[in-house]
Amino acid sequence: MVYPSFDPGRCDEVYCGETYLGVFGQIHPLVARNYGVDAAFYCAELSFDALFAARGADAVYQPLPKFPAVTRDIAVVCDKAIPVGDLEDCIRRGAKGLLKEVALFDIYTGLGIPAGKKSVAFSLTLRADERSLTAQEADEDVQGILALLEREYQAVLR
């Protein structure tokens, strides 16, 4: 379809699935100049009824935490053949309910690491939803994680 106020090469129709919502694009420079606009000018003509009808489900959100997180970094040395995903699963199982996130940030083989081994480093984010954590609680959770890594994969703290 042709929209005379829009630059033909810089506009397009907007759809949600098969439902036409309107048009969006750059106003033709000659039209913009007629209105005293001397810069690129963009506009949309959208049907709010169609937009409202096409909206998705109500957004579900998690409220921001009220209490601060504690981060701990761990690096363990293990066999090269052990997949990082297995180590991450073990970390999640070894935590005592305080672990919110685990993120891999380094894999190292080389000087200081025995042949056939690798060093894998993770950043752990710990938080209690109902109170602030103490350093002791965070350390106990990390010790539980390290104990399970050692028991299941012979992964030792670097």
C-alpha positions as CSV (number, residue, x, y, z in Angstrom):
1,M,0.0,0.0,0.0
2,V,1.2,3.6,-0.7
3,Y,1.4,6.1,2.2
4,P,1.9,9.5,0.6
5,S,3.3,11.2,3.7
6,F,5.9,8.6,4.2
7,D,9.2,8.1,2.3
8,P,8.3,5.0,0.2
9,G,11.7,3.4,0.8
10,R,11.7,4.0,4.5
11,C,8.3,2.9,5.8
12,D,6.4,-0.4,6.3
13,E,3.3,-1.8,7.6
14,V,3.2,-3.2,11.1
15,Y,1.6,-6.5,11.8
16,C,1.1,-8.8,14.8
17,G,0.7,-12.2,13.1
18,E,-1.9,-11.6,10.5
19,T,-3.4,-8.6,12.2
20,Y,-2.7,-5.2,10.7
21,L,-1.7,-2.7,13.3
22,G,-0.6,0.3,11.2
23,V,2.3,1.9,9.5
24,F,5.7,3.2,10.7
25,G,8.5,5.0,9.0
26,Q,10.2,8.2,8.0
27,I,8.1,11.1,6.8
28,H,9.0,12.1,3.3
29,P,11.6,14.9,3.4
30,L,9.4,17.2,1.2
31,V,6.4,16.7,3.6
32,A,8.6,17.4,6.6
33,R,10.0,20.6,5.0
34,N,6.4,21.8,4.4
35,Y,6.0,21.7,8.2
36,G,9.3,23.4,8.9
37,V,11.1,20.2,9.9
38,D,14.6,20.1,8.5
39,A,15.8,16.8,10.0
40,A,14.9,13.1,9.6
41,F,11.4,12.8,11.1
42,Y,9.7,9.4,11.9
43,C,6.1,8.7,12.6
44,A,3.7,5.9,13.2
45,E,0.0,5.6,12.6
46,L,-1.2,2.7,14.8
47,S,-4.6,1.4,15.7
48,F,-4.7,1.3,19.5
49,D,-7.7,-1.0,19.4
50,A,-5.7,-3.5,17.3
51,L,-2.7,-3.0,19.5
52,F,-4.8,-3.7,22.6
53,A,-6.4,-6.7,21.1
54,A,-3.0,-8.1,20.1
55,R,-1.3,-7.7,23.5
56,G,0.1,-10.7,25.2
57,A,-0.6,-12.1,28.6
58,D,-0.1,-9.9,31.6
59,A,3.6,-9.5,32.4
60,V,4.8,-11.7,35.3
61,Y,7.7,-10.3,37.1
62,Q,9.9,-11.1,40.1
63,P,10.2,-8.1,42.5
64,L,13.7,-6.8,43.1
65,P,15.4,-8.4,46.1
66,K,15.2,-6.5,49.3
67,F,18.4,-7.9,50.7
68,P,21.9,-7.7,49.1
69,A,23.6,-10.6,47.4
70,V,26.9,-12.1,48.4
71,T,29.3,-13.2,45.7
72,R,32.0,-15.8,45.9
73,D,34.4,-17.0,43.2
74,I,35.6,-20.5,43.3
75,A,38.2,-22.2,41.0
76,V,38.4,-26.0,41.1
77,V,40.9,-28.4,39.4
78,C,39.3,-31.5,37.9
79,D,39.8,-33.9,35.1
80,K,39.8,-32.3,31.6
81,A,37.0,-34.8,30.5
82,I,34.4,-33.5,33.0
83,P,31.9,-31.3,31.2
84,V,31.5,-27.9,32.7
85,G,27.7,-28.4,32.7
86,D,28.1,-31.4,35.1
87,L,30.2,-29.2,37.5
88,E,27.5,-26.5,37.4
89,D,24.8,-29.0,38.1
90,C,26.8,-30.3,41.1
91,I,27.3,-26.8,42.3
92,R,23.5,-26.2,42.2
93,R,22.9,-29.5,44.1
94,G,25.6,-28.7,46.7
95,A,24.1,-25.4,47.6
96,K,21.9,-25.2,50.7
97,G,19.2,-23.0,49.2
98,L,21.1,-19.7,49.1
99,L,22.5,-20.0,45.6
100,K,20.7,-17.7,43.1
101,E,23.2,-17.7,40.2
102,V,26.2,-19.6,39.0
103,A,28.3,-18.3,36.1
104,L,31.3,-19.8,34.5
105,F,34.0,-17.2,34.0
106,D,37.3,-19.1,33.2
107,I,38.7,-22.4,32.1
108,Y,42.5,-22.7,32.3
109,T,45.0,-25.3,31.4
110,G,48.6,-24.6,31.4
111,L,51.4,-23.7,33.8
112,G,50.5,-24.8,37.4
113,I,47.8,-27.2,36.3
114,P,48.7,-31.0,36.1
115,A,48.5,-32.8,32.7
116,G,45.0,-34.1,32.0
117,K,43.5,-31.6,34.4
118,K,41.8,-28.2,34.0
119,S,41.0,-25.3,36.3
120,V,37.3,-24.2,36.1
121,A,36.3,-21.0,37.8
122,F,32.7,-20.0,38.7
123,S,31.1,-16.9,40.2
124,L,28.4,-17.7,42.7
125,T,25.7,-15.3,43.8
126,L,24.1,-16.2,47.1
127,R,21.2,-14.5,48.7
128,A,18.4,-15.1,51.3
129,D,15.0,-13.7,50.3
130,E,14.0,-12.8,53.9
131,R,17.2,-11.5,55.5
132,S,20.7,-10.4,55.0
133,L,23.3,-13.2,54.8
134,T,26.3,-13.4,57.1
135,A,29.7,-14.1,55.8
136,Q,29.6,-17.4,57.8
137,E,26.4,-18.5,56.1
138,A,27.8,-17.8,52.7
139,D,31.0,-19.6,53.5
140,E,29.1,-22.6,54.8
141,D,27.2,-22.8,51.5
142,V,30.4,-22.6,49.5
143,Q,32.0,-25.3,51.7
144,G,29.0,-27.6,51.0
145,I,29.4,-27.0,47.3
146,L,33.1,-27.7,47.4
147,A,32.6,-30.8,49.4
148,L,30.1,-32.2,46.8
149,L,32.4,-31.3,43.9
150,E,35.2,-33.2,45.6
151,R,33.1,-36.2,46.4
152,E,31.5,-36.6,43.0
153,Y,34.3,-35.3,40.6
154,Q,37.5,-35.2,42.7
155,A,37.5,-31.5,41.9
156,V,39.6,-29.7,44.5
157,L,39.9,-26.0,45.2
158,R,42.7,-24.4,43.3
